[in-house]
Amino acid sequence: MNCDGTGHGTYHSKPGRNISTNSSVGSAIKVLPNPNNGMFTLNITNDDIRNVEVYDMVGQKVFENVYNSPQQVAIDLRKLNAGNYLVRVNSSLSARIIKQ
């Protein structure tokens, strides 16, 4: 994972691995596991999750859900094609995930 200090991270994986690492962006948000098969958990340590949006690499929104301020939510993207996706939480924290 590469993290530039702005809450954005880049994750790399080797082909053929579905779940190999747990990744975090800064100290505020964790995506577990990452890479994944489309099922993953978002954990946030210094805020509550109110809204989660997922975008493909073209910028098209492929998932959105509103939550009642939990600090952990499960996301199911198994219906999507394998690839890289950007997860946006509360419109200020984000992480890139890889679904294989």
N, C-alpha and C positions, 0 to 999 in steps of 0.2 A: 504494500500500500504506500502510495505517495500522498502526503498531505501538505498543503501549502500554507496552513495556519489560518485560512479563511473559512474553514468548515467544509472545504471541498476535498475529496480524496479520489485517487485513482487506484483501482485494484486490478491485479494481473493474475491470471491463472493459467495452468497448463491444460490443453484439451484432454478430455476423458475423465476429469475429476469433477464429481458433483458437489461434494462437501469437503473442503480441505482446510479452510482457515476461518477464524472468527475475526472480523475487522471492525475497527472503530474509527470515527472521524473526530479528532480532537479529544476532549474529555466529555463532550455533551451527548453524543448519539452513538449507539452501537447497532450494527446490523449483524445478526447472528442466525445461521452461519452465512458466510460469504466467501466464495461462490455458493450457490444453492440450486435446488431444483424448482424454484418458484415459491416455495414456502420458507418464510423467514420471519424473524421477530425483530422489531425495533424497540430499543431501550433508550430512554433519555434520562440523564442524571440531574440536570439543573433546570428543568422546565417540564410542563405537561404537554402531551401530544393532543392537539386539537384537530389537526387536519393533516392527512397524508396524501400526496400526489406522486404518481410515478409517470415518468416520461421516457419514451424511447429516444434513441440517439438522433433522430430527426427533429425532436422537439414536440412530438405529438403526445398529448396526455392519454395514457392507456389505463390509468386507475386513479380513482379519487374516493376518499371516504372521510367523513367527519366523526370525531370521537369525543367522548365526554371527559376529556382531560386525564386519561390514564398516563402512566409513565412507561407502559409496555403494551404493545399491540402486535398481533400476529397478522401477517399479510400473505395472501394466497394469489400468486401470479402464474400458477401452473398452466393456465389456458393460453398464456403468451408464448411466442416463439423464443428459443434460446437466444441470448444476446446480452448486451449491456443496457442498463436502465438507470436513470437518475431518480433518486427518491428525495422528495422535498417534504420536510416536516415543519409545520408552523411558518412556512414561507421564508424562513431564514437559515435553517440548517439543512444540509443536503449530503448525500453520499451516492456514489455510483456503485451499482451491484452488477454481478454477472450471473445470469441464469443459464445453466448448461443443459 
